[in-house]
């Protein structure tokens, strides 16, 4: 079902399924022979959500090669390495920010992200997580049942990012006068273009001098045949449906012209550097992900680190 402006979801429906898929990929990456990341909470969280497709994948009972469409640029088989590199990038961002003295952090659209529980945080750090109410409640209850406790002063903010989340964040104790480390992981494509701009405007308005932001975005790729890319996504989804996952991935994002993230941030006063996924994979010793003219692959994503200068 196509997205609407006020739609909601849990971790087994709509956009929420992608959070469960990412957690499953992290669980598989954690079990690699020489793991790049360690996320001990990913697998039990996936099992708790209960989407059979992803439970079987984590168990090793589902082979990505049997599920993936041969011509698609985006494949389930690429996910563990891609999510390992992505996770390592954002983990390192937070380490750099806290080493620089930042003691306030915000995770936008936190999903099944367990960084509050698995990273070593400074004792005086306050961490805010923002996501849909059903997502926030499920993760908190599941981790509590697992006996997990956050390593920071964790404050969950249950609100849709298309609503007045800045007010909700401040009501939870966020201090705009303190430098903040923000991350927006796997988010922008699921927001309408104008909501993406509004989110970056709000992050900037809430950020003191020296604040940092890490995010990811797919840049404009004029060589990609977008109509063919959508066709391939639907063909891939049909193959996934044969194996039990009934989700139309082509309907999860919002169409429309988007501002270039790096340019938009620079215009707001952020100094921004970008690293393509293909470079992260190479730097971490992971296999390359093919890029084609017919669709967008994980390798096309660019990871940005920005510092605000007021």
N, C-alpha and C positions, 0 to 999 in steps of 0.2 A: 504494500500500500504506500503511495507517495506521501512524503512528509507534508505537514501543515504547520502553520505558524505557532500553534499552541499545543502541539502533540506532546504526549508524555510517554514514558516507557519504564520498564524494569530491565533487569539484566538478561532476560530471556526473550525480549521482544524488541523490534525496531533497532535503533541505534545502540541500545543496551547490549544486543548480541555481539556487537563488535568489541565491546569491553571484555566480554567473556572470551571471545576468540583471542584477543591480545593476551589475556591472562593465561590461556591454554598454551599459546606460543612461548610465553615466558617459562611456564612449567616445563615444557619440552626442552627449551634452551638450558634450563637449570640442570637437567639430567644428562646433558652432553658429556662426552668423555673428558673434555677440557673446557668446562663451562666458563663463559665470559661473565656471566651474572649468577647471582644466587638469590632466588626468590622462593623461600620455603612455603610461603603462604599462597602462591599462585594455584597450585594443584588442588588443595582443599577448598579454595574459594570456587574454582570451576566445578568441582564435584557438588558443592552446595547449591550452585545455581541449577544444576541438573539438566542442562541441554545435552541430550544423549550423544549427538554428533561430536561435541567437544570432549565429552567424557571418554568416548571411544578413542578419539585422537590422542588424548593424554595417556590413556592406557596402552597405546600401541596397537589397538585393534582396528584402527582406521589408517590406511596408507594414503598419504597425500597424493602420491602418484596416481592412484586409482580415482581420485576425486577431481584433480585439476584438469582444466581444458588445455589442450596442447598449445593452442594459439594465443591464449590469454597472456598479457604481460604481467598480470598480478596473480600469483599462485599461492595456495595454502602451503606448499612445500617450501616457499621462500620465507615464510613467516618467522620460524624460530630464529634464524640468523638475523633477519631484519629487526625483530623485536629485541634481540640481545644487544645489537648495536645501538638501537634507539634508547633502550633502558640504560645502557652504560653511559650514553651521552648525557641524559638528564640527571643521572646519579652524580656524574662528575661535575655537572653544573652546580648542583646544590653543595657539593663538597667545596668547590671553589668559592661560592658565595659565603658560606659560613666561615671558611678560612679567612676571608676578607673582613669578617666581623659582622656580617648581616645576621640579625637575630629574629627576623620576621619573614615567613614564607607562605606562599599561597599556591595551591595546586588547583587549577581550573579544570572542571570536568574530570574529577579524580577517578571515577569508575572503580575498577578493582585494584587500583594502585595501592600497594601496601608499604610505600616508602616510610610512612609515619611509624611503622612497626619494624622494618628491617634495616633501616639506615642508622648509623651512629650520629645522633644529633647533639649539638651543644645543650647543656642542661638548661640554659636560660632562653632557648628558642621557642617561639610560638608558631605553630603550623596550622594553617586554615585549609580545609578541603571543601570545595564547592561541587555539588552535583544534584541531580534530581532527588527529591525526598525518598523515593522507593530505593534508589541505589545506595544512598547514604545509610539508611536504616538497615538494609540487608547486610552491607559490609560490616558495619559496627557490631551487629548481633552475631554474625558468623565468626568474626575474629574473637569476640568475647568468649564464645563457646569453645574456641580452640585454645583458650587460655592466654591469648596474646595481649600484650599491653603496649601502647605507643611509647616511643622513646623520646617524645617531645610533648609539650603542652598542646595537644591536638584539639582543635575546635572545628566541628563539622557544621557546614552551612548548607542547609537543605533548600535549594532554590534552583530554578532553571536559569541559565545564563542569558536567556532572552528577556528575563524580568529584571526587576530592580535589585540585582545582586550587590551593587556597591553599598546600598543601605543595609542590606542583610549582613554583609561582611563587617561593616562598622558596628552594627548592633552586637555582633559576636565578639567585639573587642579589638578589631583591627585598628591600628594607629597610622593614619596617612603621613604623619610627621616622621616616621621611622623608615629607613631604607628597607626595601623588601625584595626578596627573591621570588619571582613568579615563574611558573611553567604552564604552557598550554600544549599538551601532548595529545596528538591524534584528535584535534578539535575543530580546526577551521573549516574543513570540508563539510562538516555537519551543521554549520551555521549559514544562514542566508548571507550574501555578500555584505549587505548593509549592517548586519549584526556583527560580522567580523570586524568591520571598521569601528563600530560602536564599542565593542569589547576592548580594542586597542586604545581607543580614546579614554575609556574608563580606567584601564590599567594605568595609563599615563597620568590622568588626573589624581589617582590615588597614590602615586609613587613620589617619594622624596628623592632628592639628589643622590646619585650613587646606586639607585635601585637597579636590579638586574632582571632580565626576562629571557627565558629560553623557550623557543617555540619551533614548530615545523610547518612547512607549507609546500605545496607543489607549485613551482613557478609557472608562468605562462609558457606553454609548449606549442608554438604555432605549427610545428611540423606534424603534430598528432592529429589523426583523423578522428574527431570526436564522435561522429556518428558510428563509425566502425568500433570505436572503443566501447560505446554503450551496447552495441550488438554483442560484442565479446563478453561483456559483463553479464548480459542476460543469458547467453549460452553457457557461461561458466556456472551461473546460479542454477540453471536447469540441471546441470550435472551434479551439483551439490545436493539438489533436491532429491535426486535418485538415491542419495546416500543418507537422507533423513533430515537435512536442514532446509526448511521451507522459508527462505528469506531472499527477497529481491534486492541485491546490493545496489543496483543502479538507481533505486528509489530512495536511498538513504541520504544522499547529499542534496544540496540546493543548487540549481542552475543559475547562471548569470555571470556577468563580468565582475571580476574581483580586482581590487587594488593589489599591486605587488607589495607583499608584507615588508620587505626590507626598505623599499622606498617610502612606504607609509610611515614606518617607524622612524626613519631618518627625519622626515618632515615634522615629526612630533618631538624631536630632540634626542633620540636614541642613537648611540654609535653601535652599528650592527655589523656582524661578520657571519657569513653563511658557509656551511660545509655540506656538500651533497652526500647523500647516503652511500653512494659508491665509494667515496673517500673514507667514510667511517668503516665500511666493510673491509676495505683494504688495510686501513690502519690497525684494525683489530684482528687481522689474519683470517677473515671469513670469506666465503666464496662470493664471487661477483654475482649480481642479479642482472639478467639480460634486459636491455632496453630496446624497444621497437618503435616504429612509427604508427603502429595500429592502436596502441593503448598506453596508458600511464602505468608504469611499474613502480614498485617500492624504491627502486634505485633513483627515480626522478625526484624524490623528496629532498628538500634542502632543510638543514637544521641551523637555526639562527641563535646566536647569543648576542644580547644587547645590553648596553649600560646607559642609563639616563644621566644627561648632564643638564642641570637647570641653570 
